[in-house]
Amino acid sequence: MADADRELTELRREIVETRNQAIKTDNQVKNLSLDVKGFERRFDVLEKRTRVASLGAHVIVAVTIIAAAFVVHTLRVKSLTSDLEKSVIAADEAKKSADQAAAGARAKQVALDQERARREKSAAVALKLVNELDSGREKQAIDMLDGVDLATLTPLESKLLDKRVGELRSRAAEVAYKNGHAAQAQNQHQAAIAEYRKSLTVESDGHFASAARYYLATELWNLKRHDEAEPVLREILKKESDKAILEEVKYLLGVTLGANGKRDEATTVLREIIQRGGKFATYAREQLGAIDAAAKAAAEGTAKPGEGAVAKKPEAGAPAQSANASP
């Protein structure tokens, strides 16, 4: 009996321990379940965060790609725009170059046409001139000299005509010079000037050119046509070698410059004459004084109309004509 009670007590104790153990295990299971659910919630949150982060990363990547694409597109557009502008500029320059080339070609064609027309006209006049010479009509041939330009003819034509035209020019220059001298002797000054000019036009460096140029200058000077006389006087100073003529022409040029209002140059020329001395020094001194007086009067406002340098030509000592030709 005692053993039975003891076993029953042991059994009860084991049952109680088993129940407590079961309760403890159940509690542990419940706690584990709660932990698992906590882990699940944390995992869900983490997964949601991961998804959000992934979505944000994708958005950032997408935005970066879009921004990069926009930048690349912008740069490409700018590059294409720059290339287009350069192409337009190049096209404009090419068009301008083409227009200039076309204009140059047209101008060259016009020049060639004009040159051909001059050559044909000169050849026709030359042929007619030769016919006139062969027919003994020298005066008519002389009148055609201005229309003949040997430089426009072919080498053969120029060679055939050079001697005959040269001889004809010399004769024409002589005739015009002598006609001018005859008109001058009869005080027909306008006719003399025209003939001297004609002589120089026909042959500017021939046997009678120096004399014709001298008489033309003095005729113009005597008629007070100083604007016309100045270039002729300058030409004489360049080409003449006779010292007496050069001395006179220098004086005439000094007076002419003063009459043409070129006071500084006139003063320089006249002072050179005075410094060198000679037969024109006295006259040069008078002219220089007249120029200075006229300048002073102009500065003071007391100058009278027509007042200025005295165009006075010496009567004695001046060469009568060029030493290179005789009338």
C-alpha positions in Angstrom: 0.0 0.0 0.0 2.7 2.4 0.8 4.5 1.4 -2.4 1.4 2.1 -4.4 1.0 5.5 -2.9 4.6 6.3 -3.5 4.3 5.3 -7.2 1.1 7.3 -7.5 2.8 10.3 -6.0 5.7 9.8 -8.4 3.3 9.5 -11.2 1.5 12.6 -10.3 4.8 14.5 -10.0 5.9 13.2 -13.4 2.5 14.2 -14.8 2.8 17.7 -13.3 6.4 18.0 -14.6 5.3 16.8 -18.0 2.4 19.3 -18.0 4.7 22.1 -17.0 7.2 21.0 -19.6 4.4 21.0 -22.2 3.3 24.4 -21.0 6.9 25.6 -21.2 7.4 24.1 -24.6 4.1 25.6 -25.8 5.2 28.9 -24.5 8.5 28.5 -26.3 6.7 27.5 -29.5 4.4 30.5 -29.1 7.5 32.8 -28.5 9.2 31.2 -31.5 6.1 31.7 -33.5 6.1 35.3 -32.5 9.7 35.7 -33.3 9.1 34.1 -36.7 6.3 36.5 -37.4 8.5 39.3 -36.3 11.2 38.1 -38.7 8.5 37.9 -41.4 7.4 41.5 -40.7 11.0 42.7 -40.7 11.7 40.8 -43.9 8.6 42.3 -45.5 9.7 45.8 -44.4 13.2 45.1 -45.6 11.8 43.7 -48.9 9.6 46.8 -49.3 12.6 49.0 -48.6 14.7 47.0 -51.0 12.0 47.4 -53.6 11.7 51.1 -52.9 15.5 51.4 -53.0 15.6 49.4 -56.2 12.9 51.6 -57.7 14.7 54.7 -56.6 17.9 53.4 -58.1 16.1 52.6 -61.3 14.6 56.1 -61.3 18.0 57.6 -60.7 19.6 55.5 -63.4 16.7 56.4 -65.7 17.0 60.1 -64.9 20.8 59.9 -65.4 20.4 58.2 -68.7 17.8 60.7 -69.8 20.0 63.6 -68.7 23.0 62.1 -70.5 20.9 61.5 -73.6 19.7 65.1 -73.4 23.2 66.4 -73.0 24.4 64.3 -75.9 21.4 65.4 -78.0 22.1 69.0 -77.1 25.7 68.7 -78.0 24.9 66.9 -81.2 22.3 69.6 -82.1 24.9 72.3 -81.4 27.5 70.5 -83.4 25.0 70.0 -86.3 24.0 73.7 -86.0 27.6 74.8 -86.1 28.3 72.5 -89.0 25.2 73.9 -90.8 26.3 77.5 -90.1 29.8 76.6 -91.4 28.3 75.0 -94.5 26.1 78.0 -95.1 29.1 80.3 -94.8 31.2 78.1 -97.0 28.4 78.0 -99.5 28.1 81.8 -99.5 31.9 82.1 -99.9 31.8 79.6 -102.7 29.0 81.5 -104.4 30.9 84.8 -104.0 34.0 83.2 -105.4 32.0 81.8 -108.3 30.4 85.2 -108.9 33.8 86.9 -108.8 35.2 84.3 -111.1 32.3 84.7 -113.4 32.6 88.5 -113.3 36.4 88.2 -113.9 35.7 85.9 -116.8 33.2 88.3 -118.3 35.6 91.2 -117.8 38.3 89.2 -119.4 36.1 88.3 -122.3 35.1 92.0 -122.7 38.8 93.0 -122.6 39.6 90.3 -125.2 36.7 91.5 -127.4 37.9 95.1 -127.1 41.4 94.1 -127.8 40.3 92.1 -130.8 38.2 95.0 -132.1 41.2 97.4 -131.6 43.5 94.9 -133.5 41.0 94.5 -136.3 40.5 98.3 -136.5 44.2 99.0 -136.4 44.9 96.3 -139.1 42.2 97.8 -141.3 43.6 101.3 -140.9 47.1 100.1 -141.4 46.1 98.4 -144.7 44.3 101.5 -145.9 47.3 103.7 -144.9 49.6 101.5 -146.9 47.3 101.7 -149.9 47.3 105.5 -149.6 51.1 105.6 -149.4 51.3 103.3 -152.4 49.0 105.6 -154.3 51.1 108.7 -153.5 48.5 110.3 -151.1 50.8 110.9 -148.2 48.7 113.6 -146.6 45.7 111.2 -146.4 48.1 108.6 -144.9 49.3 111.0 -142.3 45.8 111.7 -141.2 45.4 108.0 -140.5 48.5 107.7 -138.2 46.5 108.1 -135.0 44.5 105.0 -135.9 47.5 102.7 -136.3 48.9 101.0 -133.2 51.7 98.7 -134.2 51.5 97.0 -130.8 48.1 95.5 -131.6 49.3 94.0 -134.9 50.8 90.6 -135.5 54.6 90.4 -135.4 54.7 90.0 -139.1 52.4 93.0 -139.8 54.3 95.1 -137.3 57.6 94.2 -138.8 56.3 95.1 -142.4 54.8 98.4 -141.3 57.3 99.5 -138.7 59.7 101.2 -141.1 57.1 102.8 -143.3 55.0 104.0 -140.4 58.1 105.3 -138.6 59.3 107.2 -141.7 55.8 108.6 -142.2 55.6 109.7 -138.6 58.9 111.6 -138.9 57.7 113.4 -142.0 54.3 114.2 -140.4 56.0 115.5 -137.3 58.3 117.7 -139.4 55.4 119.0 -141.5 53.3 119.9 -138.4 56.3 121.5 -136.7 57.1 123.7 -139.7 53.4 124.6 -140.0 53.4 125.6 -136.4 56.5 127.7 -136.7 55.0 129.4 -139.8 51.8 130.2 -137.9 53.8 131.5 -135.0 55.7 133.8 -137.3 52.4 135.2 -138.4 51.1 135.6 -134.8 48.5 132.9 -135.4 49.1 131.5 -131.9 46.1 129.1 -131.7 47.1 127.5 -135.0 50.7 127.3 -133.9 49.8 125.6 -130.6 47.6 123.1 -132.5 50.4 122.3 -135.0 53.0 121.9 -132.2 50.7 119.6 -130.3 50.1 117.6 -133.5 53.8 117.2 -134.1 54.4 115.9 -130.6 51.4 113.6 -130.8 52.6 112.0 -134.1 56.2 111.6 -132.8 56.9 112.5 -129.1 60.6 111.8 -129.3 61.6 112.5 -132.8 64.0 115.0 -134.4 61.5 117.9 -134.1 60.0 116.9 -130.7 62.4 119.0 -128.5 61.8 122.2 -130.5 58.1 121.6 -130.8 57.8 121.1 -127.1 59.8 124.2 -126.3 57.7 126.4 -128.7 54.5 124.9 -127.4 55.4 125.7 -123.8 56.4 129.3 -124.6 53.3 129.9 -126.7 51.1 128.7 -123.9 53.1 130.7 -121.4 52.9 133.9 -123.4 49.1 133.5 -123.7 49.0 133.0 -119.8 47.6 129.5 -120.2 49.7 128.4 -117.3 47.7 125.4 -116.4 48.4 124.0 -119.8 52.0 125.2 -119.9 53.0 123.6 -116.6 53.1 119.9 -117.7 54.9 120.8 -120.9 57.6 122.8 -119.0 58.1 119.9 -116.6 58.5 117.5 -119.6 61.1 119.8 -121.0 63.1 119.8 -117.8 63.0 115.9 -117.9 64.1 115.5 -121.5 66.1 118.6 -122.5 69.9 118.7 -122.1 70.7 122.2 -123.4 71.7 124.3 -120.4 70.5 127.6 -121.8 67.0 126.2 -122.5 66.9 124.5 -119.1 67.8 127.8 -117.4 65.0 129.6 -119.2 62.4 126.9 -118.7 63.2 126.7 -115.0 62.4 130.4 -114.7 59.2 130.0 -116.8 58.1 127.1 -114.6 58.7 129.1 -111.4 56.5 131.9 -112.7 53.9 129.3 -113.9 53.8 127.6 -110.5 53.2 131.0 -108.8 50.4 131.8 -111.3 48.8 128.4 -110.6 48.7 129.0 -106.9 51.6 126.6 -106.0 53.5 129.2 -104.0 55.7 126.9 -102.0 57.0 125.1 -105.0 57.3 128.3 -107.0 59.3 129.9 -104.1 61.7 126.8 -104.1 62.3 127.0 -107.8 62.8 130.7 -107.9 65.2 130.6 -104.9 67.3 128.0 -106.7 67.6 130.3 -109.7 68.6 133.2 -107.5 71.2 131.1 -105.7 72.7 129.9 -109.0 72.8 133.3 -110.5 72.8 133.9 -114.2 70.7 136.0 -116.6 67.4 135.0 -114.9 68.4 135.6 -111.3 67.2 139.2 -111.4 63.8 138.3 -112.9 63.5 135.4 -110.4 64.1 137.8 -107.5 61.3 140.1 -108.9 58.9 137.2 -109.2 59.7 136.0 -105.7 59.1 139.4 -104.3 55.8 139.6 -106.1 54.7 136.2 -104.8 55.7 137.2 -101.2 53.8 140.5 -101.5 50.7 138.7 -102.9 50.9 136.2 -100.0 51.2 138.9 -97.4 48.3 140.9 -99.0 46.1 137.7 -98.9 47.0 137.1 -95.3 46.1 140.7 -94.4 42.9 140.6 -96.5 44.1 143.5 -98.7 44.7 141.6 -101.9 43.0 143.0 -105.0 41.4 140.8 -107.7 44.0 139.8 -110.3 46.9 140.8 -108.1 49.7 138.3 -107.9 53.0 137.3 -109.4 54.1 139.3 -112.4 54.3 137.0 -115.4 57.2 138.8 -117.0 59.4 137.1 -119.6 62.9 138.4 -120.2 63.4 140.0 -123.6 67.1 139.6 -123.8 69.2 136.5 -123.4 66.5 133.9 -123.8 67.1 131.2 -126.4 65.0 131.8 -129.5 64.5 128.1 -130.2 65.6 124.6 -129.5 69.1 123.7 -130.7 67.8 120.3 -131.9 65.8 121.6 -134.8 65.6 124.6 -137.1 62.5 126.1 -138.6 
